[in-house]
Amino acid sequence: MPADGVFPGGARTYRMPVPRLTLTAGVGHGPLDGAWWPRCDLLELELPALVGSLDPDLGTVTRVTVDTVAWPDVPRTVSTPGRPIEVALSDVDTEAHAIALEYGTVGHRNLLVIPPGQSLAAATWLLTRAADPGNTLSATHMLALAEAGFA
């Protein structure tokens, strides 16, 4: 959808729709604080909408860490309204299929990243289960269950 208009030379800007996101209410007891279901695998398009939808009372997201397998060609910095966000890559298995949002010295949130092509039924289950404060499953385990049809 067109955003604020046309720039010199005919270039246009676009805004991604509201992100598909669930967050744990209060403090969770598991490895995840919710889930995010991006519409595509281009972090530079998806991240500004994700960050813009988060509660500003939590602070400012200053850095994200993403899985190198899920985001192989991600830029090291993504521009969001008002500030750039540093992007770190991780190949640690426990961080596969997740995004860590760091709020400077305030803290962080770990979200399951649901693959963009996931079925609606599986994504709905993953969004709900990842935001459950009692969830103890890792992102990798949850995706494996969804893929096996246990969702």
C-alpha positions in Angstrom: 0.0 0.0 0.0 1.4 3.4 -0.8 2.7 5.4 2.1 3.5 9.0 2.3 3.9 9.7 -1.4 6.2 10.0 -4.3 9.7 11.3 -4.1 11.8 13.0 -6.9 12.5 10.6 -9.7 9.3 8.7 -9.2 10.5 6.6 -6.3 7.7 5.5 -3.9 7.7 4.4 -0.3 5.6 1.6 1.0 4.5 0.6 4.5 4.0 -3.0 5.5 0.6 -3.9 7.0 0.3 -4.2 10.8 2.5 -7.1 11.9 1.0 -10.5 12.9 2.2 -10.6 16.4 1.4 -12.0 19.8 3.2 -11.2 23.0 3.2 -12.9 26.4 1.2 -10.8 29.0 3.4 -10.2 32.0 6.4 -12.4 32.6 6.6 -15.7 30.8 8.3 -18.7 32.2 9.7 -20.2 29.0 12.2 -19.4 26.3 9.7 -17.3 24.3 7.9 -14.0 24.8 5.5 -14.5 21.9 5.6 -15.0 18.2 5.8 -13.0 15.0 4.6 -14.1 11.6 6.2 -11.9 8.9 4.6 -11.7 5.5 8.0 -12.1 3.6 11.6 -13.0 4.4 13.0 -9.5 3.9 13.8 -8.2 7.3 14.5 -4.7 6.1 10.8 -4.5 5.0 9.3 -6.3 8.0 11.3 -5.0 11.0 10.1 -1.4 10.9 6.4 -2.5 11.2 7.3 -4.9 14.0 9.2 -2.4 16.0 6.6 0.3 15.4 3.9 -2.0 16.8 5.6 -2.6 20.1 4.6 -0.8 23.3 6.8 2.3 23.6 6.7 2.0 27.4 9.1 -1.0 27.1 11.8 1.3 25.6 13.5 1.6 22.3 14.6 -1.5 20.4 18.3 -0.8 19.7 19.4 -4.2 18.3 17.9 -7.4 17.0 19.6 -10.8 16.7 18.3 -13.2 14.0 19.0 -16.7 12.8 21.4 -16.8 9.8 19.4 -19.7 8.2 16.1 -17.8 8.2 17.6 -14.4 7.3 20.8 -15.2 5.2 21.0 -11.9 3.3 19.9 -9.5 6.0 21.6 -6.1 6.2 23.6 -5.3 9.3 21.5 -2.2 9.9 17.8 -1.7 9.2 16.3 1.8 9.1 13.1 2.4 11.1 11.3 5.7 11.6 13.6 7.8 13.8 16.5 5.5 14.2 18.6 2.7 12.7 18.5 -0.7 14.4 21.6 -2.9 14.5 21.1 -6.5 13.2 23.3 -9.3 14.6 23.4 -12.7 13.1 23.5 -15.9 15.1 24.0 -19.5 14.1 23.3 -20.9 17.6 20.8 -23.7 17.5 18.8 -22.4 20.4 18.2 -19.2 18.6 17.1 -20.8 15.3 13.7 -19.5 14.1 13.7 -16.7 16.7 14.3 -13.0 16.9 15.7 -11.3 20.0 14.7 -7.7 20.4 17.1 -5.8 22.7 15.9 -2.7 24.5 19.3 -1.3 25.4 19.9 -1.8 29.1 16.2 -2.3 29.8 15.9 -5.9 28.7 14.9 -8.0 25.7 12.1 -10.1 24.2 12.6 -13.4 22.3 10.0 -14.1 19.7 9.3 -17.2 17.6 9.6 -16.3 13.9 6.9 -18.2 12.0 8.0 -18.8 8.4 6.0 -16.5 6.0 4.7 -19.5 4.0 3.3 -21.3 7.1 -0.3 -22.5 6.8 -2.9 -20.3 8.6 -3.9 -23.2 11.0 -0.3 -23.9 12.0 0.5 -20.2 12.3 -2.5 -19.5 14.5 -1.5 -22.4 16.8 2.1 -21.1 17.0 1.0 -17.5 17.6 -1.3 -18.6 20.5 1.1 -21.2 22.0 4.2 -19.0 21.9 2.4 -16.2 23.8 1.2 -18.6 26.5 3.1 -17.7 29.7 3.3 -21.4 30.6 4.9 -22.3 27.3 8.2 -24.2 27.9 8.9 -25.1 24.2 11.7 -23.6 22.1 11.0 -22.0 18.7 12.6 -25.0 17.0 10.5 -27.5 18.9 7.3 -25.6 18.3 7.9 -25.4 14.5 8.7 -29.1 14.4 5.4 -29.9 16.1 3.5 -27.6 13.7 5.3 -29.2 10.7 4.4 -32.7 12.0 0.7 -31.8 12.2 0.5 -31.7 16.0 -0.5 -28.1 16.0 
